[in-house]
Amino acid sequence: MTLPASTGKSAAGVDEPLLPESSGGGHGAALGGGASVCGAVFNVSTSIIGAGIMSIPAAMRVLGVVPALLLIAAVAALSDASVEFMLRYTGWDSGHPSYAGIMGDAFGRAGAKALNVCIAFTTTGTLVVYLIIIGDVMSGSVGAGDEHAGVLRELFGPQWWTARELVILVTAVVVLLPLVLRRRVDSLKFTSAVSILLAVVFMLVSLGIAVYALFSGTVKMPRMVPDFSRLSSPFELFTAVPVIVVAFTFHFNVHPIRAELSKTSDMKAAVCISLVLCAVIYAVVGFFGFLLFGNATMADVLANFDRSSGVGVPQALNDAARLIYALHLVLVFPLLHFSLRVNVDELLFPGRRPLATDTRRFVTLTAVLMAVLYALAIAIPSIWTLFEFCGSTFAVCISLIFPGAIVLKHAITIHFSSFNARLQTYSVM
């Protein structure tokens, strides 16, 4: 889940909490609120876990289990270091307690705009991934020459109304559009809570499927290392790196969550706990997904949960896993769209009155963005392509390059003699 990044007076919406504010909270980012570390862990964890989890099994198929686990741990550690950089150099009394604010302080207006562009492209890519996954689940997908039927086609066969284009269009207009027309992120707190519950249920169902298949003897132990005979080039190993980077990109949500806490140290603890928790979840989902489907694991592992999966699991369980996570993405979609809309508005209409108060601009921008997202979801059939592009460009800038650049920018005026500080900075960069 994502919240907008902005600077100046337009940053009022940045500190809008994902959950209702405590009585002692308020919007004062500089003063801090009364939220607990547990609440911050909840918000950070939900910010991290999204569609990226669906491609972790495919990353393990490319890398093998051991290198993939090491990569997950490394990216989690680098994400923790980059967030620590952001919190260290945020001027909480300067009136700019946001990611774009510290980018603006370090690199001027151009730095803040560069961040807005990266967030806009990253959220666009992620929302397109959501629509692709929903299409895969409901209608079906084709990958590596194999066709995987969706839930509707399994139940009713190939019909004109089960076509992928129509299914995604109906979902976007009938289900998603009413949700994205909400003007305040606080009004989405209930869908956020339900989405997390569904994610937990999905984890339990997936684990149950893996255990069932393991005891029935229909699966084999997955590869621990890469199988170079199946790779077109050794460089194909590096295609898995952007997938993991995207899975840990949550940095534009750090300051809104920090605004609810009374101390920066609480935020550091919450981020550390959340990263460990999410790394464990990614490792478990990746391992069991690869265990179930082996070399047939697709970029969107949900597409493997069809009648052709061959793991000997009752189809009702397969369908339940797919539908639960698809519904989770539907409920997370409006929160991410909220961030996309605000960042695009700041890029196209700087200095205008708040978007939520301008009905014509709000509705027009929402409709145009939804149309663009739909067109991209139809034109780009695989989520792996989007993860490769976004993860190697915009997401890596948000999560690693920009935080490291902020540290280097301030290197002259801050104590930078510590070996650990230099090592962390150059590792992130």
N, C-alpha and C positions, 0 to 999 in steps of 0.2 A: 504494500500500500504506500501511497505517496501523498505528500502535501506540497504546495507550491513553494518555490524559493523566489524572493523578491527583495528589493531594496527600498529604502526611503519610506515615504508615507504609504506606499502601496503594499507594504509588508504587513499590514494589519492582519490579513488572513493567514499569515505564516504560522502564527502561534495558536491557531485553532486546534484544540486537542482532538485526538481520535476518540477519546472517551470523555464523558461529562466531567467538567472541572470540579475539583473539591471546593469546599466552601471558602477555603483560604487561598484559593488559586489566583484567579484573575488572569489577565493577559500580560501582565508585566513580566516579560522575559528576563529583564535585568534583575528583578527582585526574586524570581522563582516562585513556584507554587507549592502546594502541599501534597502532591502525588507521592505514592510510595515507589520504592525500587521495583517491587513486584509488578506494579502497573506499568512502569517504564519497560520492564523486560517483556511484558505482553505486547506493548506497542512496537518495540524494536523488532521483536520476533515476527510479528505480522507484517512489518515493513519488509523484512528479508524474504520470507517464504512466499513465493508466488508461482508463476508458470515455469520458472527456471528449474524447479524440482523435477519437472516431467522429462527433462533432457539429461539429468544426472546418470540414469542407467545407460544411455547411449554414450555418454562420455566414458563410462567404465568399459563399454564395449570397445571403444577405440584405444584406450590407454591400458586396460587391465585393472584389476582391483587395487593392487598396491600403489602404482603411480597415481591413480585417481584419488585414493585416500590421502596421499601425501600432498597432492595439489589442493584438495579441499582444505586441509589443515594450513597450508601455506597462504592461500588467499584469505582465509579467516584471520590469520595472524596479521597479514598486511592491512586488512580492513580495520582491525582493532588499532593498529598504529596510526593509520590515516585519520580515524575519528579522533584519536588522542591529539593529533596535530590540530585538527579543526577546533576542538574545545579549548586547546591551550592558547590559540591566537584569536579567539573571539572576544571582542570588546563588549562585555555584557552591559557596560554603562554608556556605550557610545551611541546607542539608539539603532544599531544594526545587528541584532542577534539572529542572524540568518547566514546560510551558506553564501548566498549572493552578496550579503553584506561584507563578509570577510574577503571575498573575492574582489569586491569593489574597493575595500580599504587597501588591498595589496596591489591591484592592477588597474584601479580606476573603473570608469563606467564600462570600458571594453571588457574587462574581466568579468563583471557581473552579467553582461550580455552574452558572453561566451558560455557561461554556466547555464543561462536560460536556454540557449540553443541546444546545448548537450542534454539538458533535462527534457526539452520538448521532443527531441529525436529519440531519446531513450524510452520515454513513456509512450510515444507513438509505436515504436517497435514492440514494446511489451503488450500494448492493447491489441495490436494486430495478432500477436501470438495467442492472446486469449480467444479472439474470434476464430482463429485457425483450429485451436484445440476444441472449442465448442462444435465447430463443423466436423472435426474428426470423430467426436463422440457421438453426435446425433446422426450424421449422414455417412461418414466413412472417409477413408483416405487411401492413397496409393503411394507406396514408397519402396524403392529398390526392386521394382517389378512385382511386388506383392500387393494385393488389394485387401483391405481390412474394412469390413462392413461396420457401419454405425448402428446404434441401438434401433433407430427407426427402420432401417433397411433389414435388420435381422428380424424384426417383428412383422413388418408389412411387405417386405420385398421391395424391389426397385420400382418406385412410383414417381410420377412427375413432382409430387409435393415432398418427396424425400431427397430431391436434388440438393447438393451442397450449397449452391448459390442461394436457393430459396430459403433453406433452413437458416443460414446465417442472416439473411435479410429479415426474416420474420423475428428472429431472436433480437436483432439490433433494434428494430422498430417497436415491437410489441413489449419486449421485456426490458431492454437496456435503456432505451430513450427516456421513458418516464423516470428512471433512476438518475440519469445524468443531468436531467433538468432541475434537480435540486440545487438551490443556490448556496447553501451553507453545508460545509463538510460535517458540522455537528449533527445535522439531520440524518446522517448516514451511520450514526454510531451503532444502531441496532443491526443493520446489515453487516457491519464489521464484526460484531460479536458472533452473529450466526455463521459468518464465513469461517471464523476460526474454529468453531465447533465442528463444522463440516470437514475442515482440514484434518482435525484430530480423528474424526470418524473414518475418513479416507485412509489415514495411516493404519488404523486398527484393522480395517477390512483388507488392506494390502498385505499386512503382516499375516493375517489369517489365511489368505490365499497362498502365500509363500510357505507357511508351515504345513498346510494341507497338501500342497504339491510335494513338499520335501518328504513327508511321511508316506505318501503314496508312491514314491520312487519314480516320478515322472520328470525330474530335473537332475542335472549334473552340476558338479562344482564348477563355478565360473573360472575363467582364466585369471591368474594373478598378475601376469605381465602382458605387454602387447604382443599380438601375433602379426609380425611384419609381413607374412605371406599373404595376409588379407588386406594390406594397405597398398594403395597405388603409389605412395611415396612416403618416406620417413617423416616428411614435413606434415603429413596428415595428422600426426600426433598433436600438433600445435592447434588444430581446429577445436580441440576440447577445452583449451584454456579460456577462450572468450565465454563459453557456456558457464564455467565456474565463476568467472568474474561477474557476469550478469546476475548470477544467483546470489551474490553477496553485495549487490549495489543497493544501498539504502541511505546513503549519506545526506541526501537532500531532506531527510526526515529527522535528522539528529537534533537540530535546533528547536523545532516545535515540541519535541518530546522533552528536551532539556528544560524548556520553559515551564514545564509542569513540576519540576523538581526544585528543591531548596538548595542543593549543592551540586557542583560540577562533578565531585567525586562519586556521587550517587549515579550520575549518568555514565561515568566510566565503568562502574561496576555493572550496571544494567547492560551496557553494550558487550562487555566481556562475557557475561552469563548468556546473553542471547546468541552471541556468535558460537559459543561452545554448544549450546542447545541445537541451533540450526545446523551446525556442522555434523553433529551426531545424527540428526534427522536425515540430512542429505546422504550421509554415508550409509545409513540403514536402507533408505529407499533405493539408492543406487545399487547397493549390493543385492537386495532381494529382487529388484527389477531385472538386473542382469542374470541373477540365478534362475529366474523363471523363464526368460526368453532367450538367453544366450546370444549367439551371433545374429539372431533374428530381431533383436531389440531395435525398435524404431526411435527416431528423434523425439517423437511424442509417444512415450511409453503407454499412454492410455489407449492408443490405437491397437496395441497388442492384446488388449483385454476383449477379444471377440471370440467367435466360435472356432476360429482357426488357431487359437493360441496353443493348443496341444498340451496343456499342463494338467488336464484331467480335473479341472475345478468346475463345480456347478456354474452354469452360465448366469444364474441369478446373482452370484457373488461378483462375477466379472462386470455385469451391467451395473450393479450397485456401486462398485468402485469408480466406474467411469462417470456415472450420473452425479455422484456425490461431489467429485472434484470439479466437474463442469459447473455445477450450481455454485460451488465455492468461488470459481472465477467470475461468474455472473455477478455475485455480490461484491467482489473486490473491484470489479471494472469501474463503477462510478467514482470510487475514491481516486483511482489512477487518472481517470478522465478529468477529474477536478483539477489536478496538478497540470495536466497537459493544457487545458483551457486557459488557466491563469497565466502560464508561461507564454503561450502563443499570444494572448492578449497584450501582455507587457511588451512583447517584441513588435507587434503590429500597431498597437495604439498606446504608445508611452505617454504618460501625463494625463490621460483621459480619466474621467470619474470612474469609481469602482465598478467592475463588470457586473456585479450582482444588482446594482441600482439602474443599469441601462438594459431594459428588457429587450429591445430590438437587437442590440449588439450581442447580448447574452444568447438569445435564441438562434440568431443567425450563425454565430461562431460555433455553437454546439452542433447545429445541423450540418454545417460544412465539415467539421472535424469527423462526425460520425460517417458522413459520406466518403471521406478520404480513407478512413479506417476500413470501411467495408470494401472499397475498391482494392486496397492493398491486400486484405485477407483473401480475396478471390484471386488476385494476381500472383501471390506468393504462396505456394502450396505447402512448404516445409518450414517448421519453426527453427530447424537447425540453421538455415540460411540467415534468418534474422538474428539469431543468437551470435553467429559468427561475425556478422557485420556490426551490430550494436556493441557487442562485448569487446571487440577489438578497436573500437573507435570512441564513441561517446561514453559508454559505461566505464571504460578504463580511465577516461579523463576525469569523470565525476568521482570515482572511488579511489584512484591512486595518483594520477598525475597532478591534478589541481591541488590536493592537500600537500603533496611534496613540494610543489612550486611555491605555495604560500610560505612554507618553512624556509626555503632558499631565499625568498624575497626578503624575509625578516632576518636573515642570517647575520647581517652586519650589526643590527641593533640589539640582538638577543644573545644570551649565553649559548654558544654553539660549540663549545670546546669538548663536550662530552663525547666520547667515542660511541656510546650507545645511541646518542641523538643523531650523530652523523650516519651511523650504520642504518638506523631505522629510515632516515630520510632517503638515502641513496637506494635502499632496498625497495621502498615504495615507488620511487621514480622509475 
